[in-house]
Amino acid sequence: MANANGNIHKDHRKRLRARYEKYGLASFEEHNILELLLFHSIPRADTNGIAHELINTFGSLYDVMCAPYEELLRVKGVGPASASLIRTVADTAREANLRKIASVPLDDYPRLAMYATEWFLGKQAGVVAVILLNDKNHIVHTETLSSSHTIRSASYAKTLETLASKHEACRMVLMHNHANGIMKPSDEDLYLTEQLYNILREKNITILEHLIVYKLDCLPILDQALHARVSGFPVTLTPEEMTFLHE
């Protein structure tokens, strides 16, 4: 019976791989994609049930690929090898996309939003980060500032100034993520943004935007913090700094 079951799994894997080679992943349901992926970490056992369990637990293929390693391990049938495989595949794809986006100047809002949402994939809520750019709007570095979303303007202004000096950056974009999907800045978000903007302007460092991120959504809040814009830019920006065309 064991051999018979093994042959069934073997034939099923062969059929699924042949289907992938002929039609690609677009022809697959979400659990089938995970089932195929798990072939690489689970050599012989049936991966269909595990794939279904992953989808049922996290809700979608997207959310499975964003899930932390520790949470993946809580799913029945998912061991260290499978959790590591999922995280490695997701992180590799994410890093490839980030490097592709960053290979050209980050000089428009859609590209900025694409980079920010990609960067936050798989990260827990409450992360605050900064994208550092040079005077040509090339990304020179992206840094996590906090994992608790409890930051203060004075101390973070010094941190940002130090990072800008270290990486020879003169512009930056702040960003943080929300867990609940409510795309609305808090009073603290707005106050902090205004304070950091004003402090860093005195150091010839320009905050081009502050983004709130949730999954694939982005909300720019710099305009709310500064209360005035001309053609989508803070009125205090110089013409040379006016490169983020908000649409």
C-alpha positions in Angstrom: 0.0 0.0 0.0 2.9 2.4 0.8 4.4 1.8 -2.6 1.1 2.3 -4.3 0.6 5.6 -2.5 4.1 6.6 -3.3 3.4 5.9 -7.0 0.3 8.0 -6.8 2.2 11.0 -5.4 5.0 10.5 -7.9 2.6 10.5 -10.8 0.7 13.5 -9.4 4.0 15.4 -9.1 4.9 14.5 -12.6 1.6 15.7 -13.9 1.8 19.0 -12.0 5.3 19.7 -13.1 4.3 19.0 -16.7 1.4 21.3 -16.4 3.6 24.0 -15.1 6.2 23.6 -17.9 3.4 23.7 -20.5 1.1 26.4 -19.2 3.0 28.3 -16.4 1.7 29.3 -13.0 -1.1 31.4 -14.4 -3.1 28.2 -15.0 -2.7 27.1 -11.3 -4.9 27.8 -8.4 -3.1 29.3 -5.4 -2.8 26.1 -3.5 -1.4 24.3 -6.5 1.4 26.9 -6.7 2.3 26.2 -3.1 1.9 22.4 -3.7 4.5 22.6 -6.5 6.9 24.8 -4.5 6.7 22.4 -1.6 7.9 19.5 -3.8 11.4 20.9 -3.2 11.3 20.6 0.6 9.0 17.6 1.0 10.5 14.8 -1.2 7.8 12.2 -1.0 4.7 13.1 1.0 1.6 14.6 -0.4 1.9 18.4 -0.3 -1.6 19.2 -1.5 -3.1 19.1 2.0 -0.3 21.2 3.4 -0.8 23.8 0.6 -4.5 24.0 1.4 -3.7 24.4 5.1 -1.3 27.3 4.4 -4.0 29.1 2.3 -6.6 28.5 5.0 -4.3 29.8 7.7 -3.1 33.0 6.0 -5.9 33.7 3.5 -4.0 33.9 0.2 -0.9 33.0 -1.7 0.3 36.6 -1.2 -0.1 36.4 2.5 1.6 33.0 2.7 4.6 34.4 1.0 4.6 37.4 3.4 4.2 35.2 6.5 7.1 35.2 9.0 9.2 32.0 9.4 7.9 31.4 12.9 4.2 31.6 11.9 4.8 29.3 8.9 6.1 26.7 11.3 2.8 26.7 13.2 1.0 25.3 10.2 0.6 21.5 10.3 3.0 19.8 8.0 5.3 22.7 7.6 8.8 22.0 9.0 11.9 24.1 9.1 12.9 23.1 5.5 9.5 24.2 4.0 9.3 27.4 6.1 12.9 28.3 5.0 12.1 27.5 1.4 9.0 29.8 1.4 10.9 32.6 3.0 13.9 32.3 0.8 11.8 32.3 -2.4 9.8 35.3 -1.3 12.8 37.2 -0.1 14.8 36.5 -3.3 11.9 37.7 -5.5 11.5 40.8 -3.3 15.2 41.6 -3.4 15.3 41.2 -7.1 12.4 43.5 -7.6 13.9 46.1 -5.2 17.2 46.1 -7.0 15.4 46.4 -10.4 13.3 49.4 -9.2 16.4 51.0 -7.6 18.5 50.7 -10.8 17.0 53.9 -12.2 16.3 57.2 -10.5 13.4 57.2 -8.1 12.0 60.3 -9.7 8.2 59.8 -9.8 5.6 58.8 -7.2 4.4 55.5 -8.8 8.0 54.1 -8.7 8.4 55.3 -5.1 5.1 53.6 -4.1 6.2 50.4 -5.9 9.6 50.4 -4.0 8.0 51.1 -0.7 5.3 48.4 -0.9 7.9 45.9 -2.1 10.3 46.8 0.7 7.6 46.2 3.4 6.6 42.7 2.1 6.9 40.2 4.9 7.6 42.8 7.6 5.6 43.0 10.8 3.6 46.1 11.5 5.2 49.1 13.3 8.3 49.3 11.2 9.7 52.8 10.5 12.3 53.2 7.7 14.0 55.7 5.5 15.0 55.7 1.8 18.1 57.7 1.3 18.7 59.4 -2.1 21.5 61.4 -3.7 20.9 64.6 -5.7 20.1 62.6 -8.8 17.3 60.7 -6.9 19.3 57.4 -7.0 18.7 55.2 -4.0 21.9 54.9 -2.0 20.6 53.1 1.0 17.4 52.0 2.8 17.5 51.7 6.6 15.1 50.4 9.3 14.8 53.1 12.0 12.4 51.4 14.4 10.4 48.3 14.8 7.9 49.7 17.3 6.7 52.9 15.6 7.5 55.0 18.6 10.0 57.6 17.4 10.8 61.1 18.5 11.8 64.0 16.2 14.9 65.2 18.0 16.7 61.9 18.3 15.6 60.7 14.9 16.7 63.9 13.2 20.2 63.2 14.5 20.0 59.6 13.3 18.8 60.7 9.9 21.5 63.4 9.6 24.1 60.8 10.5 22.8 58.3 7.9 22.6 61.0 5.2 26.3 62.0 5.9 27.4 58.4 5.9 25.7 57.5 2.6 26.3 60.9 1.0 22.5 61.5 0.7 20.8 64.9 0.5 17.2 63.6 0.1 15.1 61.0 1.9 11.7 59.4 2.1 10.3 58.3 5.4 7.9 55.4 5.5 6.1 53.2 8.1 3.5 50.5 7.9 0.1 50.0 9.5 -1.2 46.6 10.5 -5.0 47.4 10.5 -5.2 48.7 6.9 -6.5 52.1 8.1 -4.7 54.5 5.8 -4.9 57.6 7.9 -2.0 59.4 9.6 -2.2 60.0 13.4 -1.6 63.4 14.8 1.8 62.1 16.0 2.6 61.0 12.4 1.9 64.5 11.1 3.6 66.3 13.9 6.7 64.1 13.6 6.9 64.6 9.8 6.7 68.4 10.1 9.3 68.5 12.9 11.8 66.3 11.0 11.2 68.2 7.8 12.0 71.5 9.4 15.0 70.3 11.4 16.6 68.5 8.5 16.0 71.4 6.1 18.4 73.4 8.3 21.0 70.7 7.6 20.4 70.9 3.8 18.6 67.6 3.8 15.1 67.4 2.2 12.4 65.0 3.1 10.6 64.4 -0.2 7.8 62.3 1.3 6.5 60.3 4.2 4.5 57.2 3.3 2.1 55.0 5.2 2.2 51.5 3.7 -0.3 48.6 4.0 0.2 45.6 1.7 0.0 47.1 -1.8 -1.4 50.5 -0.7 0.6 53.7 0.0 -0.6 57.0 1.4 1.7 60.1 1.1 1.2 62.4 4.1 3.9 65.1 3.7 1.3 67.5 2.2 -1.0 67.1 5.3 2.0 67.7 7.6 3.1 70.8 5.8 -0.4 72.2 5.0 0.6 73.7 1.6 1.7 72.4 -1.8 2.2 73.8 -5.2 1.6 71.3 -8.1 1.9 68.5 -5.6 5.1 69.8 -3.8 5.7 71.5 -0.5 6.0 75.2 -1.3 9.4 75.4 0.4 11.0 73.0 -2.1 13.3 74.5 -4.7 12.6 73.9 -8.4 15.6 71.5 -8.5 14.0 69.4 -5.8 10.6 69.2 -7.5 10.9 65.7 -9.0 8.2 63.7 -7.3 5.2 64.2 -9.6 2.2 63.1 -7.6 -0.6 61.9 -9.8 
